[in-house]
Every structure is written in C-alpha cells, then in structure tokens.
C-alpha cells in the first residue's frame, strides 16, 4: 500500500498540522479534525476522528484511541499515530479490511499530547520529560545543558581530561569509556558529560545539570496520585497541566471509547494495568482479556506483554503513582495499553531494560553490554548514530572531545533507518486490535402474522466480536456503562406483550465462549451469546417498524420491518 506521505524524518508540529489539515480536506466523508485545546505556547492538541460516516456518526460506533507523546521526547509515538492515520485514509479505497474497520468502528488519533514539549525536543539540543516548563524549581539550575556543540546534528557525550575523573578510555575498545579502578593512580583520566553548554560559571558549574523540566504527565492523573516526595514529576496536584486535563476531559466526554493505546519508547515491551496495585485486585476476566489483547502486540512486534505492577515497575524497584494507564482502566473502565517502542538492547541481543537493574549494574557488566551494543551498531548502522571521539574547541571549556551515541535518535528513539519498520509493525497490531472491540448486530428477525392485525415479532441480538459490550468488568463495577437496549418503534402500533424499549444487559462476545476441556466437553456459559426478544403487537398491515439495538460501547444496529 502506497501512503501519501514520507516518513523519513521526525515531524515537527507545523508539519503534523499541515498533514492533518490536508487529510481533513481530502477525506471529509471519513475524518474530522478538531483541536482539543491550545497549549501554553499556543499549539493545538490535535484530534483526528476517523470512520466511514456513511455507516454512522463518530460517536455512534465503538472507538479505539491511538495517542503519542505524553512524554515529549518519545517522538516515535507521534510518528506511529500519523502513519496509522495515513494508512486508514489512503488505504480505504483499495483495502477491504480497512473499509470494514471504518464501517464498524471509530478511531480517535491524537498524535501529540504535549506538542510544546516535543517541539522543544525536536528543535533544540535539550531533553524534556513532558513539557518545557520549569518544574519544580522556578529557575534554571546551573550546569551543562544538552546542545549540539560540534554541529553534527546530534547531542552525544563530551569528555574532558581530568586527573580526578572517574573514567578512562577502554583499552579493548577505545571508542568506549570504562570506570577507573579504585586503586588506579597513574594514567589518563576523564570526566564525561552530556554534550552541551554550561549555564552558569564554567569553572564552578561544569557538571550535568538536573532536569529543569521535571513535570511528568504520566504521574499526574487522579488515580492513586502521590505528591512529589513520593512520585517525582507529579505536579502540585492532579491534572495540573493543560495537556493532562485536556486528555482526561476527552476520555470522560466520549463514552464510546473502548480501548486506549499510549505509545512510549525505548523499552520494547507491551504493558497493561493495574500499575499501582496488585493485578489480583482487578477482575480475572479483565486480566484474561488483557492478556489476549496484548498478545496481538507481541505477535506483530515481538515485544513481550507484562502487567505493569507485577512484572515491570516492582521488578525495577519502583512504584508509579498517578499513572495514565490506571486512570484509563481503574478510573474509566477502558482497556488501556502502553506500548514501549524500540529497544537498542533487544536489537543487540541483550536483556531488555525491564530485566536489568540498570542503576545498580556492575561496571564490568555494563561495559560488556556497551561492547555488544557497539558491535550491533557497527554491523547495522555506522558512525551516524555512534561517532568516534574527536577534539573540539568548546567556546566555554576550551579543548574537549565529543563522540559516542546519538542520545535522542538511537537510545530514546529508533534511527530513521528503523523508523519505517517500527511504524509498520505498530499499524499491523492496531488494525488487528480494533477488530476485537465489541460490535452489536441483529441476527435472525421473524414476523408472524395473525388475524385481526395481530403480529408476533422475534429478534436475535448478538455481539459479533471478542470483547463484551461493557468492554471491561471494571466499567460495570464503576457504573460507567449503561446496559444495552433494544427499541421497537412504529406509527400506530399497540404493544400486547413486550415493550418499545427493553434492557438486555451486556452481550459477552466471543471472549465468553469457553474452549473444550480435556474430556471434550464444553464449559457451560453463564450468559448466552445471543439475546432473543419477542413482541406481540397490534398494527395495520403495511406498517413500517424500526428495530434498533443500542450499546454505549458496542455501537448501534438497525433493521426495518414491513408488516405483511
């Protein structure tokens, strides 16, 4: 499938805006572009809604959300979302799978939750967790801030000869640095910093500056939130920033949202909640469905799927409070997933970051891992992403040497040569996941005539997909989903039995089907897959009746009946 745009670089905000506006003009029957809000710097937080409007409005269909850049520097996420938009719209005419998806579902695409932070990341040498607003201190702390000093287009590392420095050149691999041994007193030693400029006095403040933009949007949602002393970056109170409140409002207002995918980078893993409490506190049915939902990601990307609390956060010796995933699931009853794209370690054949206590890793092991990374880079990439050390006349520090990794576009995000592969894999699993969301439909409908304009009508209502129409058991316990309804309407009809509006509970879908046990017997289902309804009415022959099934998260189905 040939897409409209090229994805050979990371898009800045103006380019995203231009592309989305062009799509909105070109495909008015398939999409609608809306600004959810304006940021502090005046940028739009764009929402692209996508569906085939000839089969129903955006809000009438079950919805899947794909979003990126809740963390500003993880710009792979926004590229994945843009690639998905392009795939859905340009592929609509030729691809039957896409046409069927857009017939039945709505896709809400939010490329960049934090456009200010990402623009700072893309246009400067600096790093930024979520947004380029000073936090928690009101002033820039002194120290070295990332900047492209040598003008090669990347921010790398900077080493300076220092008799008290803790580093030395690795004898076995001179492009790498290794820790100086405790008893080493003779030799050439270095201090190693990020490549950049000193804010403050270069003689006093030659050290890596602490992050001045410490606000972390993924720690500021109103579920198990904690103050900064327990959760750095949480902000003064939940939803303190425009961006986080905008996303929370969006989730609350659109009751048709079934699933929310948030992209992050550099861990190569798929994560599902709960994040802030043991997974046993969640309904077992939800965990089983989550596992199946996440398995699709693994099949298309090879990224393993883990519960956040049990296998990711706790395993790394930390606890995440106020996490977005928990707000989505524990707060809104939506199936939320995090996909961490790209991991250099995995590419190089090393253990994934979730398996390694990186902060306490022995120096010898860390160096061995770096050598293996470098061997992979040499074979697949070259000096664009890892540059040999070279002397540079630093305007503040005099002679320094600059080299090493491209921090932004090798360590945190994939190099451009690998971006296309990442986007294609993520689009494949997204299209598969969308097709698991509930979709309500009518099965067999029969009309039996009787004497004196009496008629008996029966109808089957079913859920054609994997997830139940409530999507999660958590949504039911939170009372955030209304039970499915069936309506029978017509002019001049009189109900003898049954009523014009009937509540039918929730339809389980294929996740409610149990496989055969070891004895070849099928487990007994607690709820039927098909709900059968019947009415007895009095109406004149030729009367047109409308039959409608409505589900908050399962969409709508309609059928017209003409009485014989």
C-alpha positions as CSV (number, residue, x, y, z in Angstrom):
1,X,0.0,0.0,0.0
2,X,1.5,3.3,-1.0
3,X,0.9,6.1,1.5
4,X,0.6,9.7,0.8
5,X,3.5,11.0,2.9
6,X,7.1,10.0,3.5
7,X,8.2,9.1,7.0
8,X,11.9,9.6,6.6
9,X,12.2,12.1,9.5
10,X,10.5,13.0,12.7
11,X,7.7,15.5,12.2
12,X,7.6,18.9,13.9
13,X,4.3,20.5,14.9
14,X,3.7,22.6,11.8
15,X,4.2,19.6,9.6
16,X,1.8,17.5,11.6
17,X,-0.7,20.3,11.4
18,X,-0.4,20.7,7.7
19,X,-0.7,17.0,7.0
20,X,-3.8,16.6,9.2
21,X,-5.5,19.6,7.6
22,X,-4.8,18.2,4.2
23,X,-6.3,14.9,5.1
24,X,-9.4,16.6,6.6
25,X,-9.9,18.5,3.3
26,X,-9.3,15.5,1.2
27,X,-11.4,12.9,3.1
28,X,-14.4,14.8,4.6
29,X,-16.6,11.6,4.5
30,X,-14.0,9.7,6.5
31,X,-12.5,12.1,9.0
32,X,-12.8,15.2,11.1
33,X,-10.0,17.3,12.6
34,X,-10.6,19.0,15.9
35,X,-8.4,21.0,18.3
36,X,-8.9,19.6,21.8
37,X,-7.2,22.6,23.3
38,X,-4.4,25.1,23.0
39,X,-1.1,24.7,24.9
40,X,0.7,27.4,26.9
41,X,2.7,28.2,23.8
42,X,-0.4,28.3,21.6
43,X,-0.1,25.0,19.8
44,X,-3.1,22.8,19.1
45,X,-3.6,19.4,20.7
46,X,-5.0,17.8,17.5
47,X,-7.6,15.1,17.4
48,X,-8.3,13.3,14.2
49,X,-11.6,11.3,14.2
50,X,-11.8,8.6,11.6
51,X,-14.7,6.5,10.5
52,X,-16.9,5.8,7.4
53,X,-19.6,8.4,8.0
54,X,-22.0,6.7,5.5
55,X,-22.4,3.9,8.2
56,X,-22.9,6.2,11.2
57,X,-21.5,9.1,13.1
58,X,-18.2,9.0,15.0
59,X,-19.9,8.9,18.4
60,X,-22.3,6.1,17.4
61,X,-19.6,3.4,17.0
62,X,-17.2,1.7,19.3
63,X,-13.9,3.7,19.4
64,X,-10.2,2.9,19.7
65,X,-7.8,5.7,20.7
66,X,-4.2,5.8,19.4
67,X,-2.0,8.5,21.0
68,X,1.6,9.6,21.4
69,X,3.9,12.0,23.2
70,X,2.6,12.1,26.7
71,X,6.4,12.1,27.1
72,X,7.8,14.8,24.9
73,X,11.0,13.1,23.7
74,X,9.3,9.8,22.8
75,X,8.5,11.1,19.3
76,X,8.3,7.6,17.8
77,X,4.7,7.5,19.2
78,X,3.5,10.5,17.2
79,X,5.0,9.0,14.0
80,X,3.1,5.8,14.7
81,X,-0.1,7.7,15.1
82,X,0.5,9.7,11.9
83,X,1.3,6.5,10.0
84,X,-1.9,4.9,11.2
85,X,-3.9,7.9,10.0
86,X,-2.3,7.8,6.6
87,X,-2.9,4.0,6.3
88,X,-6.5,4.3,7.2
89,X,-7.4,7.2,4.9
90,X,-5.2,6.5,1.8
91,X,-5.9,2.7,2.1
92,X,-9.6,3.0,2.3
93,X,-10.4,2.5,-1.3
94,X,-8.2,-0.4,-2.1
95,X,-8.2,-2.3,1.2
96,X,-11.3,-4.3,2.2
97,X,-10.0,-4.8,5.8
98,X,-9.7,-1.0,6.3
99,X,-13.2,-0.4,4.8
100,X,-14.7,-2.9,7.1
101,X,-13.0,-1.4,10.1
102,X,-14.2,2.1,9.3
103,X,-17.7,0.8,8.6
104,X,-17.9,-0.6,12.1
105,X,-15.6,1.5,14.3
106,X,-14.3,5.0,15.1
107,X,-10.6,5.7,15.5
108,X,-9.6,8.7,17.6
109,X,-6.0,9.6,16.8
110,X,-4.0,12.1,18.9
111,X,-0.5,12.3,17.5
112,X,0.9,14.6,20.2
113,X,-0.4,15.1,23.7
114,X,2.4,17.5,24.5
115,X,3.2,19.5,21.3
116,X,5.2,22.2,23.2
117,X,7.5,19.7,24.9
118,X,8.0,17.7,21.7
119,X,8.8,20.8,19.7
120,X,11.4,21.8,22.2
121,X,12.9,18.3,22.0
122,X,12.9,18.3,18.2
123,X,14.3,21.8,17.7
124,X,16.9,22.2,20.4
125,X,19.6,20.0,21.9
126,X,17.7,19.8,25.2
127,X,15.8,17.0,26.7
128,X,12.3,17.2,28.2
129,X,10.3,14.7,30.1
130,X,6.8,16.0,29.2
131,X,6.7,19.8,28.8
132,X,9.3,22.6,28.6
133,X,8.0,24.4,31.7
134,X,10.3,24.9,34.7
135,X,9.4,22.5,37.4
136,X,9.9,22.1,40.4
137,X,12.3,25.0,40.6
138,X,11.4,28.4,39.2
139,X,14.8,29.0,37.7
140,X,17.2,27.0,35.5
141,X,19.7,25.2,37.8
142,X,23.4,25.7,36.9
143,X,25.2,23.0,35.0
144,X,25.7,21.6,31.5
145,X,22.6,21.5,29.2
146,X,22.4,19.5,26.0
147,X,23.4,21.3,22.9
148,X,24.9,20.3,19.6
149,X,28.3,22.0,20.1
150,X,30.1,20.4,17.1
151,X,27.2,21.0,14.7
152,X,26.9,17.4,13.5
153,X,23.1,17.3,14.1
154,X,23.2,15.2,17.3
155,X,23.7,15.6,21.0
156,X,26.2,13.0,22.2
157,X,28.8,12.8,25.0
158,X,31.6,15.2,25.9
159,X,34.8,14.1,27.7
160,X,37.4,16.3,29.4
161,X,40.8,15.3,30.7
162,X,40.7,15.4,34.5
163,X,43.2,13.8,36.9
164,X,40.3,13.4,39.3
165,X,37.9,12.0,36.7
166,X,36.3,8.6,37.3
167,X,36.6,7.4,33.6
168,X,39.4,6.2,31.4
169,X,39.5,5.1,27.7
170,X,38.7,1.4,27.3
171,X,41.8,-0.4,26.2
172,X,39.9,-3.1,24.4
173,X,37.5,-0.7,22.6
174,X,38.9,2.9,22.5
175,X,35.5,4.3,21.4
176,X,34.1,3.4,24.8
177,X,34.8,4.7,28.3
178,X,35.2,2.4,31.3
179,X,35.3,3.1,35.0
180,X,38.6,3.8,36.7
181,X,39.5,1.1,39.2
182,X,39.6,2.1,42.9
183,X,43.4,1.7,43.1
184,X,44.4,3.3,39.8
185,X,46.5,6.4,40.4
186,X,48.6,6.5,37.2
187,X,47.2,7.2,33.7
188,X,45.0,9.5,31.7
189,X,41.6,10.0,33.3
190,X,38.4,11.9,32.2
191,X,35.2,13.4,33.3
192,X,32.3,12.6,31.0
193,X,29.2,14.8,30.5
194,X,26.5,15.3,28.0
195,X,27.5,17.4,25.0
196,X,26.4,20.9,25.7
197,X,26.9,24.4,27.1
198,X,27.4,25.4,30.7
199,X,24.6,27.5,32.3
200,X,26.5,29.5,35.0
201,X,30.2,29.8,35.7
202,X,32.1,27.2,33.6
203,X,34.7,26.9,36.3
204,X,32.2,26.2,39.1
205,X,29.3,24.5,37.2
206,X,31.0,22.0,34.9
207,X,28.6,19.1,35.7
208,X,25.4,17.7,34.1
209,X,22.5,20.0,35.1
210,X,19.5,18.4,36.8
211,X,16.4,18.2,34.6
212,X,14.8,21.7,34.8
213,X,11.6,20.4,33.1
214,X,10.7,17.7,35.6
215,X,7.0,17.6,35.2
216,X,5.9,14.1,34.2
217,X,2.4,13.9,32.7
218,X,2.3,10.2,33.2
219,X,2.4,10.7,37.0
220,X,-0.3,13.4,37.3
221,X,-3.6,11.6,36.8
222,X,-6.2,11.3,39.6
223,X,-5.9,7.6,40.4
224,X,-3.6,6.7,43.3
225,X,-1.8,10.0,42.8
226,X,1.1,10.9,45.1
227,X,2.9,14.1,45.9
228,X,6.4,14.9,44.6
229,X,8.2,13.5,47.6
230,X,6.9,10.0,46.7
231,X,6.5,10.5,42.9
232,X,8.9,13.0,41.3
233,X,7.2,14.9,38.5
234,X,3.7,14.5,39.8
235,X,3.0,18.2,39.8
236,X,1.3,20.2,42.6
237,X,-2.0,18.4,42.1
238,X,-3.6,16.0,39.6
239,X,-4.3,17.3,36.1
240,X,-2.3,20.5,36.9
241,X,-1.3,21.0,33.2
242,X,-3.5,21.9,30.3
243,X,-2.4,18.8,28.4
244,X,-3.3,16.3,31.1
245,X,-6.7,17.9,31.9
246,X,-7.5,18.0,28.2
247,X,-6.9,14.3,27.8
248,X,-8.9,13.5,30.9
249,X,-11.8,15.6,29.7
250,X,-11.6,13.9,26.3
251,X,-11.8,10.4,27.9
252,X,-14.7,11.5,30.1
253,X,-16.9,13.0,27.4
254,X,-16.6,10.3,24.8
255,X,-18.4,7.4,26.3
256,X,-18.0,5.2,23.2
257,X,-14.2,4.7,23.9
258,X,-13.4,1.0,24.4
259,X,-9.6,0.9,24.2
260,X,-6.8,3.4,24.5
261,X,-3.2,2.8,23.2
262,X,-0.5,5.1,24.5
263,X,2.9,5.0,22.8
264,X,6.2,5.3,24.7
265,X,9.7,4.4,23.7
266,X,13.0,2.6,24.5
267,X,11.9,-0.4,26.5
268,X,10.5,-2.8,23.8
269,X,7.5,-4.1,25.8
270,X,3.7,-4.0,25.9
271,X,2.3,-3.1,29.3
272,X,-1.2,-3.3,30.8
273,X,-2.6,-2.2,34.2
274,X,-3.1,-2.2,37.1
275,X,0.1,-0.2,37.7
276,X,-0.4,1.0,41.2
277,X,-1.9,-2.1,42.9
278,X,-1.5,-5.9,42.5
279,X,-3.1,-7.3,39.5
280,X,-5.2,-9.7,41.6
281,X,-7.3,-6.7,42.6
282,X,-8.6,-6.5,39.0
283,X,-11.4,-8.8,37.8
284,X,-10.0,-12.1,36.5
285,X,-12.0,-11.8,33.3
286,X,-10.4,-8.4,32.5
287,X,-6.9,-9.8,33.1
288,X,-7.6,-12.7,30.8
289,X,-8.9,-10.4,28.0
290,X,-6.0,-8.0,28.6
291,X,-3.6,-10.9,28.0
292,X,-5.2,-11.8,24.7
293,X,-5.4,-8.1,23.7
294,X,-1.7,-7.6,24.5
295,X,-0.7,-10.9,22.8
296,X,-1.6,-9.3,19.4
297,X,1.1,-6.7,20.0
298,X,3.7,-9.4,20.8
299,X,2.8,-11.3,17.7
300,X,3.4,-8.3,15.4
301,X,6.3,-6.7,17.2
302,X,7.9,-9.5,19.3
303,X,7.6,-7.2,22.4
304,X,6.6,-9.3,25.4
305,X,3.5,-8.3,27.3
306,X,3.6,-7.7,31.0
307,X,1.3,-6.4,33.8
308,X,2.8,-3.1,34.9
309,X,2.7,-3.6,38.7
310,X,3.8,-7.2,38.9
311,X,6.3,-7.6,36.2
312,X,7.6,-4.1,35.3
313,X,7.5,-1.4,38.0
314,X,8.1,-3.6,41.0
315,X,10.7,-5.6,39.2
316,X,12.6,-2.4,38.6
317,X,12.3,-1.4,42.3
318,X,9.9,1.4,41.8
319,X,6.3,2.3,42.0
320,X,4.3,4.5,39.6
321,X,1.6,6.7,41.1
322,X,-0.9,8.7,39.2
323,X,-0.2,6.7,36.0
324,X,-2.3,7.3,32.9
325,X,-2.9,3.6,32.4
326,X,-4.6,3.3,35.7
327,X,-6.7,6.4,35.1
328,X,-7.9,4.8,31.8
329,X,-8.7,1.4,33.4
330,X,-9.3,1.9,37.1
331,X,-10.9,5.4,36.5
332,X,-12.8,5.0,33.3
333,X,-13.2,1.2,32.8
334,X,-11.4,1.4,29.4
335,X,-8.9,-1.2,28.2
336,X,-5.7,0.8,28.3
337,X,-2.4,-0.4,26.9
338,X,1.1,1.1,26.8
339,X,3.5,0.1,24.0
340,X,7.1,0.9,24.6
341,X,8.6,1.0,21.1
342,X,12.2,0.4,20.2
343,X,14.9,-1.0,22.4
344,X,18.6,-1.0,21.3
345,X,19.4,-3.6,23.9
346,X,17.0,-6.1,22.4
347,X,18.3,-5.4,18.9
348,X,21.8,-6.1,20.1
349,X,20.7,-9.4,21.7
350,X,20.9,-8.1,25.3
351,X,18.4,-8.5,28.1
352,X,15.6,-5.9,27.9
353,X,15.6,-3.0,30.2
354,X,12.8,-4.4,32.3
355,X,15.1,-7.4,33.1
356,X,18.0,-5.3,34.2
357,X,18.6,-3.3,37.4
358,X,20.4,-0.7,35.4
359,X,21.2,1.7,38.2
360,X,23.0,-1.0,40.2
361,X,24.5,-2.8,37.3
362,X,28.2,-3.8,37.9
363,X,30.6,-1.6,35.9
364,X,32.1,-4.7,34.2
365,X,28.7,-6.0,33.1
366,X,27.7,-2.5,31.9
367,X,30.8,-2.2,29.7
368,X,30.3,-5.7,28.3
369,X,26.7,-4.7,27.3
370,X,28.1,-1.5,25.7
371,X,30.5,-3.5,23.6
372,X,27.7,-5.7,22.4
373,X,25.6,-2.7,21.5
374,X,28.5,-1.2,19.6
375,X,29.1,-4.4,17.7
376,X,25.5,-4.3,16.5
377,X,25.8,-0.6,15.6
378,X,28.9,-1.3,13.6
379,X,27.2,-4.0,11.6
380,X,23.9,-2.3,11.0
381,X,24.3,1.5,11.4
382,X,27.8,3.1,11.4
383,X,29.0,6.4,12.6
384,X,25.8,8.4,12.0
385,X,24.5,7.1,15.3
386,X,27.8,6.4,17.1
387,X,30.6,8.8,16.3
388,X,34.3,8.3,17.2
389,X,35.7,10.8,19.7
390,X,37.0,14.0,18.1
391,X,38.6,17.1,19.5
392,X,36.5,20.2,19.5
393,X,37.3,23.8,20.7
394,X,34.4,24.4,23.1
395,X,33.6,28.1,23.5
396,X,33.4,27.9,27.3
397,X,35.6,24.9,28.2
398,X,38.4,25.0,25.7
399,X,39.6,21.7,24.2
400,X,37.1,18.8,24.7
401,X,36.4,15.6,22.9
402,X,32.9,14.8,21.6
403,X,31.6,11.4,20.5
404,X,29.5,8.4,21.3
405,X,25.8,7.7,21.0
406,X,23.2,9.9,19.4
407,X,21.1,10.0,22.6
408,X,17.8,11.1,21.0
409,X,17.8,9.0,17.8
410,X,19.5,5.8,18.8
411,X,18.9,5.4,22.6
412,X,15.5,7.0,23.0
413,X,14.0,6.7,19.5
414,X,14.9,4.5,16.6
415,X,17.3,5.8,14.0
416,X,15.5,6.9,10.8
417,X,16.5,3.7,9.0
418,X,14.5,1.7,11.5
419,X,11.5,4.0,12.0
420,X,9.6,2.6,9.0
421,X,9.7,-0.9,10.4
422,X,8.5,0.3,13.8
423,X,5.5,2.1,12.2
424,X,4.5,-0.8,10.0
425,X,4.6,-3.3,12.9
426,X,2.6,-1.0,15.2
427,X,0.0,-0.3,12.5
428,X,-0.5,-4.1,11.9
429,X,-1.2,-4.8,15.5
430,X,-3.5,-1.7,15.8
431,X,-5.7,-2.9,12.9
432,X,-6.0,-6.3,14.5
433,X,-6.8,-4.9,17.9
434,X,-9.6,-2.7,16.6
435,X,-11.4,-5.8,15.2
436,X,-11.6,-7.2,18.7
437,X,-13.8,-4.4,20.1
438,X,-17.5,-5.1,20.6
439,X,-20.0,-4.6,17.8
440,X,-23.7,-5.2,18.3
441,X,-25.8,-6.6,15.5
442,X,-29.1,-8.2,14.7
443,X,-29.3,-11.9,13.9
444,X,-32.5,-13.6,12.7
445,X,-35.6,-11.5,12.8
446,X,-39.0,-13.1,12.1
447,X,-42.5,-11.7,11.8
448,X,-45.6,-14.0,12.1
449,X,-48.9,-12.6,11.1
450,X,-52.1,-13.3,12.9
451,X,-55.8,-12.5,12.5
452,X,-57.2,-9.0,13.1
453,X,-53.8,-7.2,12.6
454,X,-52.0,-9.1,15.4
455,X,-48.4,-9.9,14.8
456,X,-45.7,-11.7,16.7
457,X,-42.1,-10.5,16.2
458,X,-38.9,-12.2,17.4
459,X,-35.4,-10.8,17.1
460,X,-31.9,-12.0,17.9
461,X,-29.3,-9.5,19.1
462,X,-25.7,-10.5,19.2
463,X,-22.2,-9.2,19.7
464,X,-20.0,-10.2,16.7
465,X,-16.6,-9.6,18.3
466,X,-14.3,-10.7,21.1
467,X,-14.8,-8.1,23.9
468,X,-18.2,-7.9,25.7
469,X,-20.3,-4.8,25.1
470,X,-19.3,-3.4,28.5
471,X,-15.7,-3.9,27.4
472,X,-14.4,-4.4,30.9
473,X,-15.8,-5.7,34.2
474,X,-14.2,-2.7,35.8
475,X,-16.5,-0.4,33.7
476,X,-19.5,-2.3,35.2
477,X,-18.3,-2.0,38.7
478,X,-17.7,1.7,38.2
479,X,-21.2,2.0,36.8
480,X,-19.8,3.9,33.8
481,X,-21.6,1.8,31.1
482,X,-25.3,1.5,30.7
483,X,-26.8,-1.8,29.7
484,X,-27.6,-2.5,26.1
485,X,-31.1,-1.6,24.9
486,X,-33.4,-2.7,22.1
487,X,-36.1,-0.4,20.7
488,X,-39.1,-1.3,18.5
489,X,-40.9,1.7,17.0
490,X,-43.7,2.3,14.5
491,X,-46.7,4.5,13.9
492,X,-50.0,3.4,15.4
493,X,-48.7,0.2,17.0
494,X,-50.1,-1.2,20.2
495,X,-48.0,-3.5,22.4
496,X,-49.8,-6.6,23.6
497,X,-46.7,-8.1,25.1
498,X,-43.1,-6.8,25.3
499,X,-42.4,-3.0,25.2
500,X,-40.9,-0.5,22.9
501,X,-37.7,-0.2,24.9
502,X,-36.1,-3.3,26.5
503,X,-32.9,-3.6,28.5
504,X,-30.9,-6.7,27.6
505,X,-27.9,-6.4,29.9
506,X,-24.4,-6.8,28.2
507,X,-23.5,-9.2,25.4
508,X,-20.4,-11.2,26.2
509,X,-19.0,-11.6,22.7
510,X,-16.5,-14.3,21.7
511,X,-14.5,-13.9,24.9
512,X,-17.4,-15.5,26.7
513,X,-17.0,-18.7,24.7
514,X,-15.1,-21.4,26.6
515,X,-13.0,-24.0,24.8
516,X,-13.4,-27.7,25.3
517,X,-11.9,-29.2,28.4
518,X,-9.7,-32.3,28.4
519,X,-12.7,-34.6,28.1
520,X,-14.0,-32.9,25.0
521,X,-16.9,-31.3,26.9
522,X,-17.7,-27.6,26.5
523,X,-17.9,-25.4,29.6
524,X,-21.4,-24.1,30.4
525,X,-21.8,-20.5,29.7
526,X,-23.2,-18.2,32.4
527,X,-24.7,-15.9,29.7
528,X,-25.9,-16.7,26.2
529,X,-24.1,-15.1,23.3
530,X,-27.4,-14.3,21.6
531,X,-30.3,-12.4,23.3
532,X,-33.7,-13.3,22.0
533,X,-36.6,-10.9,22.3
534,X,-40.2,-11.2,21.3
535,X,-43.1,-8.8,21.0
536,X,-46.8,-9.2,20.3
537,X,-48.3,-6.1,18.7
538,X,-51.4,-4.9,17.0
539,X,-50.8,-2.8,13.9
540,X,-52.1,-2.4,10.4
541,X,-50.7,-4.4,7.5
542,X,-48.0,-2.4,5.6
543,X,-46.9,-0.6,8.8
544,X,-43.1,0.1,8.8
545,X,-41.4,-0.7,12.0
546,X,-37.9,0.3,13.0
547,X,-35.8,-2.1,15.2
548,X,-32.8,-0.6,16.9
549,X,-30.2,-2.1,19.2
550,X,-28.0,0.4,21.1
551,X,-24.9,-0.2,23.1
552,X,-22.8,2.5,24.7
553,X,-19.5,0.7,23.8
554,X,-20.9,-1.8,21.3
555,X,-22.4,0.6,18.7
556,X,-25.8,0.5,17.1
557,X,-27.7,-1.8,14.8
558,X,-30.8,-1.0,12.9
559,X,-33.3,-3.1,10.9
560,X,-36.5,-2.1,9.2
561,X,-39.6,-4.3,9.2
562,X,-42.7,-4.0,6.9
563,X,-45.7,-5.9,8.3
564,X,-47.2,-8.2,5.7
